[in-house]
Amino acid sequence: MTKLVRRDPFRSLFAWPRWFDEFEDFGGQRGLKIRETDSDIIAEAVIAGVATKDVDIDIEDGVLTIRAESKKETEEEKSSYQYYYTAALSGGQWDKVEAKVRDGVVRITIPKAESVKPRKIKVSEGE
């Protein structure tokens, strides 16, 4: 069975070379992974050091925004964690989104709308 894969012929023209991934302070979306299954869009973002109550997730007009911030101050030490991710998504059922935090990663599951789910098409003989 052959699976159709969406390709963007211009993607490589605008992609950064792989060696940019080595820079921690480069201003990209490092720490955010988005993948699709047949039924869901799954976004996973690193938010290490931030409590669940300090994570804010919004979806507006198909744009997913994840903000997480934590500041801790003791006499011995100060620590601050800030994360900000955005991604434009399409084809989701935005009213059925679930988000869970585990081991410093927030996982957001967005069910796909029926209209964008893959389906098998029956082929028949032509006349």
Buried (B, 14 or more C-beta within 10 A) or exposed (E): EEEEEEEEEEEEEEEEEEEEEEEEEEEEEEBBEBEBEEEBBEBBBBBEBBEEEBBEBEBEEEEBEBBBBBEEEEEEEEEEBEBEBEBEBEBBBBEEBEBEBEEEBBBBBBBBEEEEEEEEEEEEEEE
